[in-house]
Amino acid sequence: MSLKQDRVTGVVLKHPFFITALLVLVTLIATGMQISSNIAVCVIMVCGYLLIAGYGFYLKQTKKLSDEALIALVFAAGFILKLGYTLYSGINIRQNDVDVFEEGKYNFYHSGYILFVRDRFTIPDADVRKLGQFYHPPFHYFVSAVFLKIYELFLPKGTHNYEVLQALSLLWSQFAVIMLYKCIKLFGIKKESCLPAAAVVSAFPTFTLLSGSINNDVLSVLLFFTGFYFGIRWFKEGAWKNIILSALAIGFGMMTKLSTGLIAFPLGFLFVVKLIKDLRDKSGEKKGTKSFLNLLAFGAISAPLGLWFQIRNYLKFGVPLGYVLKSTNSYQDISRFTPVQRLFGFYGFPIEDYYINLGSDGEQDYNIFITMVKTCLFGEENYRDDFAMSMAGYALLMVLLIMILIAVAGFVRTLVTVRKSETLLEELSLIILTASEIISVISFSLKYPHICSMNFRYCTPLIIGGVVYFSRIGEIKLKGANKDLITKIVKVISIAFFVLAVLFYTILWTYVKGEVVVVDNAW
């Protein structure tokens, strides 16, 4: 028996992007993305959670709590989590290479890049190898600069509020989890897997951290997911709209961060397969011609958008097309470790050591996969000197490790059963995506042997495959009375992850960083 859908839930499910944008706009107008009291932020978050829970109880009592409504509530709670995080985390907290905003001064970090574009509406006509973070393509910085310029029209002359840039990050982050969930559903996960998938992605700590980060990571992740989603839609449906939207997303994604170009491997596979199939179609040449023209348009849109900045720098200043700024932080240098150690070395994880070691306290992380696990949950921060944060973090880590083991099992199961899948080619594209991201992060980490190079933010698209493969195990049915046992276990684990992630980043406002003792690096 299908449940009657509540009107409010129906609107949210139909227009999630509009509702998100409206809520972010209201927050921006009401707060300017800053509230002086962290206690007030906590009250807002708790009230938001209670409101969502109360509405869920109302839907339950009125027999309108459908699976879709429950998923909408889960995403609403995830939004409240990100909203609170951005309000209690300033633009000088838990950032990556941002530095400080200072009017009239253009440092070589993300803040200086944004101010330079805001003031001059152009990019430097100079060798980016001498300009720090200015080596990044400019799309994120132009969007941020225009947004900042418009907001400042409503401020008294001569005053500034750079915190408002987090409104964009919050918007992109929530958009990204929505697009991620839409991507996951394209791979045919069953109805019983939708709630676990939604619970994992809506509160996944990477997106919480990105919601307060004002560098170019979150926008590039959103555009990657968007390009991937519409690329698969085009493979399935063949509509002009899908191929154009995919091309625009990938083009602007590469104009945000060049690593978005890794999407060429999974989508390139699908595009070539579809073109060959359509050209061989016995019904005539029209289908193949249309696909060829579609892909021609795709290349004509995405390539110029995505590569003009790198080509310009190469032609004018001889900058290598794949240039990446190297870290000069001696504490993070891990070049003395061999590739075998970087891939298989073990050191007290996860029992004794579950927050990142950046070298300043005399310890260093060097295993690529261990560091990825740590940073996907906690970024490049540690909370060892706070009991509540340590215990919540440890519990969250344990659940994630169980989920990773389940996802690996789901990956193996997919490899074994993929030939029988109704969506064989889409499954192969997901395997290619997963493999290309893993190979990329290993290659990048070995080429640039610094701790920060192993941050999960460099391979965030791995989440697509991870959640799909995790969900697949929950679809296994046993024989007898306990046929749904595995489904229930997977659902409980995903809810535990959701609750612990929400708990950790809700109480993070209470954390006061202890003094870090800097020691000489003896290595």
C-alpha positions as CSV (number, residue, x, y, z in Angstrom):
1,M,0.0,0.0,0.0
2,S,1.5,3.3,-1.1
3,L,1.5,6.2,1.4
4,K,-0.2,9.5,0.6
5,Q,2.6,12.1,0.1
6,D,2.6,15.2,2.3
7,R,2.4,18.4,0.3
8,V,5.5,20.0,1.9
9,T,7.5,16.8,1.3
10,G,6.4,16.8,-2.3
11,V,7.7,20.3,-2.9
12,V,11.0,19.5,-1.3
13,L,11.5,16.4,-3.3
14,K,10.5,18.1,-6.5
15,H,12.6,21.2,-6.0
16,P,15.6,20.4,-3.8
17,F,18.0,22.8,-5.4
18,F,15.6,25.7,-5.2
19,I,14.7,25.0,-1.6
20,T,18.4,24.8,-0.7
21,A,19.2,28.0,-2.5
22,L,16.3,29.8,-0.7
23,L,17.5,28.5,2.7
24,V,21.1,29.6,2.1
25,L,19.8,33.1,0.9
26,V,17.7,33.5,4.1
27,T,20.7,32.5,6.2
28,L,23.0,34.9,4.3
29,I,20.6,37.8,4.8
30,A,19.8,37.0,8.5
31,T,23.4,36.3,9.6
32,G,25.9,37.4,7.1
33,M,27.3,33.9,7.6
34,Q,28.6,34.8,11.1
35,I,27.1,34.5,14.6
36,S,29.3,35.7,17.5
37,S,28.2,33.0,19.9
38,N,28.9,29.4,19.3
39,I,26.3,28.5,21.8
40,A,23.7,30.3,19.7
41,V,24.8,28.3,16.7
42,C,24.4,25.1,18.7
43,V,20.9,26.1,19.7
44,I,20.0,26.7,16.1
45,M,21.4,23.3,15.1
46,V,19.6,21.4,17.9
47,C,16.3,23.3,17.2
48,G,16.7,22.4,13.5
49,Y,17.2,18.7,14.3
50,L,14.2,18.7,16.7
51,L,12.0,20.4,14.1
52,I,13.0,17.8,11.5
53,A,12.4,15.0,14.0
54,G,9.0,16.5,15.0
55,Y,7.9,16.8,11.4
56,G,8.9,13.2,10.9
57,F,6.8,12.2,13.9
58,Y,3.9,14.1,12.4
59,L,4.3,12.3,9.1
60,K,4.4,9.0,10.9
61,Q,1.2,9.7,12.8
62,T,-0.6,10.8,9.7
63,K,0.6,7.8,7.7
64,K,2.6,10.0,5.3
65,L,6.1,8.9,6.2
66,S,7.0,7.3,2.9
67,D,10.6,6.2,2.1
68,E,11.0,9.3,0.0
69,A,9.8,11.5,2.8
70,L,12.3,9.8,5.2
71,I,15.1,10.4,2.7
72,A,14.1,14.1,2.4
73,L,14.3,14.4,6.2
74,V,17.8,12.8,6.2
75,F,19.0,15.3,3.7
76,A,17.4,18.2,5.7
77,A,19.3,17.1,8.8
78,G,22.5,17.0,6.7
79,F,21.8,20.5,5.5
80,I,21.3,21.7,9.1
81,L,24.6,20.0,10.0
82,K,26.5,21.9,7.2
83,L,24.7,25.2,8.0
84,G,25.7,25.0,11.7
85,Y,29.3,24.1,10.7
86,T,29.7,27.1,8.5
87,L,28.4,29.4,11.1
88,Y,30.7,28.3,13.9
89,S,33.7,27.8,11.6
90,G,35.2,31.1,10.3
91,I,37.2,31.5,7.1
92,N,40.4,31.2,9.1
93,I,39.5,27.8,10.6
94,R,40.1,24.3,9.0
95,Q,40.9,25.9,5.6
96,N,43.5,24.7,3.0
97,D,45.9,27.4,1.7
98,V,43.5,30.3,2.2
99,D,45.7,32.6,4.5
100,V,44.1,36.0,5.4
101,F,42.1,38.6,3.5
102,E,43.7,41.9,3.5
103,E,42.4,44.8,1.4
104,G,44.9,46.0,-1.2
105,K,47.3,43.1,-0.7
106,Y,47.2,40.0,-2.9
107,N,48.9,37.1,-1.3
108,F,49.7,34.0,-3.2
109,Y,46.9,32.0,-1.5
110,H,43.2,31.5,-2.3
111,S,42.2,34.7,-0.4
112,G,44.7,36.8,-2.5
113,Y,43.4,35.2,-5.7
114,I,39.8,36.1,-4.9
115,L,40.7,39.7,-4.0
116,F,42.8,40.2,-7.1
117,V,40.0,39.1,-9.4
118,R,37.4,41.1,-7.4
119,D,39.4,44.3,-7.8
120,R,40.7,43.9,-11.3
121,F,38.4,41.4,-12.9
122,T,41.2,39.7,-14.7
123,I,44.0,37.2,-14.0
124,P,47.7,38.1,-13.6
125,D,49.7,38.2,-16.9
126,A,52.6,36.4,-15.4
127,D,54.2,32.9,-14.9
128,V,51.9,31.2,-12.4
129,R,54.8,29.1,-11.1
130,K,55.9,32.2,-9.3
131,L,52.4,33.0,-7.9
132,G,51.5,30.2,-5.5
133,Q,47.8,29.2,-5.7
134,F,47.3,31.4,-8.8
135,Y,48.3,28.3,-10.8
136,H,44.7,27.1,-10.4
137,P,42.2,27.8,-13.2
138,P,40.1,30.9,-12.4
139,F,36.4,29.9,-12.6
140,H,36.0,29.5,-8.8
141,Y,37.7,32.8,-8.1
142,F,35.6,34.7,-10.6
143,V,32.4,33.3,-9.1
144,S,33.6,34.2,-5.6
145,A,34.7,37.6,-6.7
146,V,31.4,38.5,-8.4
147,F,29.5,37.2,-5.4
148,L,31.6,39.3,-3.0
149,K,31.3,42.3,-5.2
150,I,27.5,42.1,-5.3
151,Y,27.2,41.5,-1.5
152,E,29.4,44.5,-0.8
153,L,26.9,46.8,-2.6
154,F,24.7,46.3,0.4
155,L,27.4,47.2,3.0
156,P,28.5,50.6,4.2
157,K,31.3,52.0,2.0
158,G,34.7,50.8,3.0
159,T,33.5,47.8,5.0
160,H,33.9,44.1,4.1
161,N,32.6,40.7,5.2
162,Y,34.6,37.9,3.7
163,E,32.7,35.3,5.7
164,V,29.8,35.5,3.2
165,L,31.9,33.4,0.8
166,Q,30.9,30.4,2.9
167,A,27.4,30.9,1.7
168,L,28.6,29.8,-1.7
169,S,30.5,26.8,-0.2
170,L,27.4,25.8,1.8
171,L,25.3,26.0,-1.4
172,W,27.7,24.0,-3.5
173,S,28.2,21.4,-0.8
174,Q,24.5,20.7,-0.4
175,F,24.1,20.7,-4.2
176,A,26.9,18.2,-4.4
177,V,25.3,15.7,-2.0
178,I,22.1,15.9,-4.0
179,M,23.9,15.3,-7.3
180,L,25.9,12.5,-5.7
181,Y,22.7,10.8,-4.6
182,K,21.2,11.2,-8.1
183,C,24.4,9.7,-9.5
184,I,24.1,6.7,-7.2
185,K,20.5,6.0,-8.1
186,L,21.5,5.8,-11.8
187,F,23.3,2.5,-11.0
188,G,20.1,0.8,-10.2
189,I,20.3,0.4,-6.4
190,K,17.2,-1.1,-5.1
191,K,14.5,0.6,-3.0
192,E,15.8,-0.9,0.3
193,S,19.3,0.6,-0.4
194,C,18.1,4.2,-0.9
195,L,17.9,5.2,2.7
196,P,21.3,3.8,3.7
197,A,22.8,5.6,0.7
198,A,21.1,8.8,1.6
199,A,22.2,8.6,5.2
200,V,25.9,8.1,4.2
201,V,26.1,10.9,1.7
202,S,24.0,13.5,3.5
203,A,26.3,13.5,6.6
204,F,29.5,12.4,5.0
205,P,32.2,14.6,6.8
206,T,34.0,15.5,3.6
207,F,31.0,17.5,2.5
208,T,30.6,19.1,5.9
209,L,34.2,20.2,5.8
210,L,33.8,21.5,2.3
211,S,30.7,23.5,3.2
212,G,32.9,25.8,5.2
213,S,36.0,25.8,2.9
214,I,36.4,28.7,0.5
215,N,39.0,27.2,-1.8
216,N,38.0,25.6,-5.2
217,D,37.5,22.0,-4.0
218,V,33.8,22.0,-3.4
219,L,32.7,23.6,-6.7
220,S,34.9,21.2,-8.6
221,V,33.4,18.3,-6.8
222,L,29.8,19.5,-7.6
223,L,30.7,20.0,-11.3
224,F,32.3,16.5,-11.4
225,F,29.1,14.9,-10.1
226,T,26.9,17.0,-12.4
227,G,29.0,16.1,-15.5
228,F,29.0,12.5,-14.6
229,Y,25.3,12.4,-13.9
230,F,24.3,14.0,-17.2
231,G,26.9,12.0,-19.1
232,I,25.3,8.7,-18.0
233,R,21.9,10.2,-18.7
234,W,23.0,10.8,-22.2
235,F,24.3,7.3,-22.5
236,K,20.9,6.0,-21.4
237,E,18.6,8.5,-23.3
238,G,20.7,10.2,-26.0
239,A,19.1,13.6,-25.5
240,W,20.9,16.8,-26.7
241,K,20.1,18.4,-23.3
242,N,22.1,15.8,-21.4
243,I,25.2,15.9,-23.5
244,I,25.3,19.7,-23.5
245,L,24.8,19.9,-19.7
246,S,27.5,17.3,-19.2
247,A,29.9,19.2,-21.4
248,L,29.2,22.5,-19.6
249,A,29.7,20.9,-16.2
250,I,32.9,19.2,-17.1
251,G,34.3,22.3,-19.0
252,F,33.6,24.6,-16.0
253,G,34.8,21.8,-13.6
254,M,38.2,21.7,-15.3
255,M,38.2,25.5,-15.3
256,T,37.7,25.2,-11.6
257,K,40.2,22.4,-10.9
258,L,42.0,20.5,-13.6
259,S,41.7,17.1,-11.8
260,T,38.0,17.2,-12.8
261,G,39.3,15.9,-16.2
262,L,39.6,12.4,-14.7
263,I,36.0,12.1,-15.6
264,A,37.2,11.5,-19.1
265,F,38.0,7.8,-18.3
266,P,34.6,6.6,-17.2
267,L,32.6,8.8,-19.5
268,G,34.9,8.4,-22.4
269,F,34.4,4.7,-22.2
270,L,30.6,5.1,-22.3
271,F,30.7,7.7,-25.1
272,V,32.8,5.5,-27.4
273,V,30.7,2.4,-26.7
274,K,27.5,4.3,-27.4
275,L,28.9,5.8,-30.6
276,I,30.0,2.3,-31.9
277,K,26.6,0.8,-31.0
278,D,24.7,3.6,-32.7
279,L,26.8,3.5,-35.8
280,R,26.2,-0.3,-36.1
281,D,22.5,0.1,-35.6
282,K,20.7,-1.6,-38.4
283,S,17.7,0.8,-38.4
284,G,19.8,3.3,-40.3
285,E,22.5,5.9,-40.0
286,K,20.5,8.6,-38.3
287,K,21.2,7.3,-34.8
288,G,24.9,7.0,-35.3
289,T,25.1,10.4,-37.0
290,K,23.2,12.0,-34.1
291,S,25.5,10.5,-31.5
292,F,28.6,11.6,-33.5
293,L,27.2,15.2,-33.7
294,N,26.4,15.0,-29.9
295,L,30.0,14.0,-29.1
296,L,31.4,16.6,-31.5
297,A,29.3,19.3,-29.6
298,F,30.5,17.8,-26.3
299,G,34.2,18.3,-27.3
300,A,33.6,21.7,-28.8
301,I,32.1,22.9,-25.5
302,S,34.1,21.1,-22.8
303,A,37.6,21.2,-24.3
304,P,37.9,25.0,-24.8
305,L,36.3,25.7,-21.4
306,G,38.4,23.2,-19.6
307,L,41.8,23.7,-21.2
308,W,42.2,27.3,-22.3
309,F,43.9,28.4,-19.0
310,Q,46.6,25.7,-19.2
311,I,47.2,26.2,-22.9
312,R,47.5,30.0,-22.3
313,N,50.0,29.5,-19.6
314,Y,52.0,27.0,-21.7
315,L,52.1,29.2,-24.8
316,K,52.9,32.4,-23.0
317,F,55.2,31.2,-20.1
318,G,56.1,27.6,-20.9
319,V,54.2,26.3,-17.8
320,P,53.7,22.5,-18.1
321,L,50.1,21.6,-18.8
322,G,49.8,19.5,-15.6
323,Y,51.8,21.8,-13.4
324,V,51.0,21.5,-9.6
325,L,52.5,23.7,-6.9
326,K,54.8,21.8,-4.7
327,S,54.7,22.1,-0.9
328,T,57.8,23.6,0.8
329,N,56.8,22.5,4.3
330,S,59.7,20.4,5.6
331,Y,57.5,18.9,8.4
332,Q,55.3,17.3,5.8
333,D,58.1,15.9,3.7
334,I,57.8,12.1,3.5
335,S,60.1,11.5,0.6
336,R,62.3,9.2,2.7
337,F,59.6,6.5,2.7
338,T,59.6,3.9,-0.1
339,P,56.6,3.3,-2.4
340,V,56.1,0.0,-0.6
341,Q,55.9,1.8,2.8
342,R,53.6,4.4,1.3
343,L,51.2,1.7,0.1
344,F,51.5,-1.0,2.7
345,G,53.3,0.5,5.8
346,F,51.3,0.2,9.0
347,Y,51.7,2.2,12.2
348,G,49.3,1.9,15.1
349,F,46.2,2.6,13.0
350,P,43.3,2.6,14.0
351,I,43.7,1.6,17.6
352,E,46.4,4.0,18.7
353,D,46.3,6.7,16.1
354,Y,43.3,7.9,14.2
355,Y,43.8,11.6,13.7
356,I,46.3,12.9,11.1
357,N,49.9,13.6,11.9
358,L,51.3,16.6,10.0
359,G,54.8,16.3,11.3
360,S,54.8,19.3,13.6
361,D,54.5,17.1,16.7
362,G,57.3,14.8,15.6
363,E,55.0,12.2,14.0
364,Q,54.1,11.8,10.4
365,D,51.5,10.0,8.4
366,Y,52.9,8.3,5.3
367,N,50.5,5.5,4.3
368,I,48.3,6.8,1.4
369,F,45.2,4.8,2.3
370,I,45.4,5.4,6.0
371,T,45.7,9.1,5.5
372,M,42.8,9.1,3.1
373,V,40.6,7.5,5.7
374,K,41.6,10.0,8.3
375,T,41.2,13.0,6.2
376,C,37.8,12.0,4.8
377,L,36.5,12.1,8.3
378,F,38.5,14.8,10.0
379,G,40.4,16.8,7.3
380,E,43.9,17.8,8.4
381,E,42.9,18.3,12.0
382,N,43.4,16.3,15.2
383,Y,41.4,16.4,18.3
384,R,43.6,14.2,20.6
385,D,43.5,16.7,23.4
386,D,39.7,16.6,23.9
387,F,38.1,13.6,25.5
388,A,34.6,14.1,24.0
389,M,35.9,14.7,20.5
390,S,38.4,11.8,20.6
391,M,35.7,9.3,21.7
392,A,33.1,10.5,19.1
393,G,35.8,10.5,16.5
394,Y,37.0,7.0,17.4
395,A,33.4,5.7,17.2
396,L,32.9,7.4,13.8
397,L,36.1,5.9,12.5
398,M,35.3,2.4,13.6
399,V,31.9,2.5,11.8
400,L,33.6,3.9,8.7
401,L,36.1,1.1,8.6
402,I,33.3,-1.5,8.8
403,M,31.6,0.4,5.9
404,I,34.8,0.3,3.9
405,L,35.1,-3.5,4.4
406,I,31.5,-3.9,3.3
407,A,32.1,-1.7,0.2
408,V,35.2,-3.7,-0.7
409,A,33.0,-6.9,-0.5
410,G,30.4,-5.1,-2.7
411,F,33.1,-4.2,-5.2
412,V,34.2,-7.8,-5.4
413,R,30.6,-9.0,-5.7
414,T,30.1,-6.5,-8.5
415,L,33.2,-7.7,-10.4
416,V,31.9,-11.3,-10.1
417,T,28.3,-10.6,-11.2
418,V,28.8,-7.7,-13.6
419,R,28.4,-9.8,-16.7
420,K,24.8,-10.6,-15.6
421,S,23.9,-7.0,-14.9
422,E,21.2,-5.3,-16.9
423,T,23.4,-2.1,-16.7
424,L,26.7,-3.8,-17.6
425,L,28.2,-0.8,-19.4
426,E,27.3,1.6,-16.7
427,E,28.7,-0.8,-14.1
428,L,32.0,-0.9,-16.1
429,S,32.1,2.9,-16.2
430,L,31.8,3.0,-12.4
431,I,34.6,0.4,-12.0
432,I,36.7,2.6,-14.4
433,L,35.9,5.7,-12.3
434,T,36.9,4.0,-9.1
435,A,40.1,2.6,-10.5
436,S,41.1,5.9,-12.2
437,E,40.6,7.8,-8.9
438,I,42.6,5.3,-6.9
439,I,45.5,5.3,-9.5
440,S,45.4,9.1,-9.7
441,V,45.7,9.6,-5.9
442,I,48.5,7.0,-5.6
443,S,50.4,8.6,-8.5
444,F,49.9,12.1,-7.2
445,S,50.9,11.2,-3.6
446,L,54.1,9.4,-4.8
447,K,55.0,12.2,-7.2
448,Y,54.5,14.9,-4.5
449,P,55.6,13.1,-1.3
450,H,54.0,15.4,1.3
451,I,51.3,14.5,3.8
452,C,48.8,17.0,2.4
453,S,49.0,15.3,-1.0
454,M,47.2,12.3,0.5
455,N,44.1,14.3,1.5
456,F,40.8,12.6,0.5
457,R,39.6,15.9,-1.0
458,Y,41.8,15.1,-4.0
459,C,39.8,12.0,-4.8
460,T,36.3,12.8,-3.5
461,P,34.5,11.1,-6.5
462,L,35.5,7.8,-5.0
463,I,32.4,8.2,-2.8
464,I,30.2,7.4,-5.8
465,G,31.6,3.8,-6.1
466,G,32.0,3.4,-2.4
467,V,28.3,4.1,-1.6
468,V,27.1,2.0,-4.5
469,Y,29.2,-1.0,-3.5
470,F,28.3,-0.6,0.1
471,S,24.6,-0.5,-0.8
472,R,24.9,-3.6,-3.0
473,I,25.7,-5.8,0.0
474,G,22.5,-4.6,1.7
475,E,20.6,-6.1,-1.3
476,I,21.7,-9.6,-0.6
477,K,18.8,-11.9,0.5
478,L,19.2,-14.9,2.7
479,K,17.1,-18.0,2.7
480,G,14.5,-18.6,5.4
481,A,13.0,-16.4,8.1
482,N,16.1,-14.1,8.3
483,K,16.2,-13.3,4.6
484,D,16.4,-9.5,5.3
485,L,19.1,-9.8,8.0
486,I,22.0,-8.4,5.8
487,T,19.7,-5.6,4.6
488,K,18.9,-4.6,8.2
489,I,22.6,-4.8,9.3
490,V,23.7,-2.5,6.5
491,K,20.8,-0.1,7.3
492,V,21.8,0.0,11.0
493,I,25.5,0.6,10.1
494,S,24.5,3.5,7.8
495,I,22.3,5.1,10.4
496,A,25.0,4.7,13.0
497,F,27.4,6.5,10.7
498,F,24.9,9.3,10.1
499,V,24.2,9.8,13.8
500,L,27.9,9.8,14.7
501,A,28.9,12.2,11.9
502,V,26.1,14.5,13.0
503,L,27.1,14.2,16.6
504,F,30.8,14.8,15.9
505,Y,30.3,18.0,13.8
506,T,27.6,19.3,16.0
507,I,29.7,19.2,19.2
508,L,32.9,20.4,17.3
509,W,32.0,24.0,18.3
510,T,33.0,23.1,21.9
511,Y,36.5,22.1,20.9
512,V,39.4,24.4,21.9
513,K,42.6,23.5,20.2
514,G,45.5,22.7,22.6
515,E,49.0,24.0,22.3
516,V,51.0,22.1,19.7
517,V,54.6,21.5,20.7
518,V,56.8,22.0,17.6
519,V,59.8,19.8,17.5
520,D,62.9,19.6,15.3
521,N,62.4,17.1,12.4
522,A,65.1,14.4,13.0
523,W,64.3,12.6,9.8
